[in-house]
């Protein structure tokens, strides 16, 4: 449990990450992500949600205890938000950078917009609770939760 004064109490059990533009670039997982995933999977259930544009997500995350959701609908924005709802939004942290991540970030108990190499859409920024410079910093917040408290308390 993470008690954030005058904001909310978080009981995060799931971390849901967008793939390309967030934890991967051009279908390849960023070098700093795999060591973080190895630590995070000891505390949380990790999920990666993606259209799998490059067809690489399963190979890239092989050996990591990660649930992979490949999107199949015509409305990825809704499908991502619905995934958070199905998991139980109050127990989800989510991170992403695109327009199609905006509702997922809004629906999750804590939504983190990532301003990485691909940039970040304004809708993702508006719907997030906070913004990080990169996905490694965003994931580290779930390991060092006092950082969440420092940023989000009121």
Buried (B, 14 or more C-beta within 10 A) or exposed (E): EBEBEEBBEBEBBBBBBBBBBBBBBEBEBBEBBBEBBEEBBEEBBBBBBBBBEBEBBEEBBEEBEBBBBEBEEEEBBEBBBBBBBEBEBBBBBBBBBBBBBBBBBBBBBBBBBBBBEBEBBEBBBEBBBBBBEBBBBBBBBBEEBEBBBEBBEE
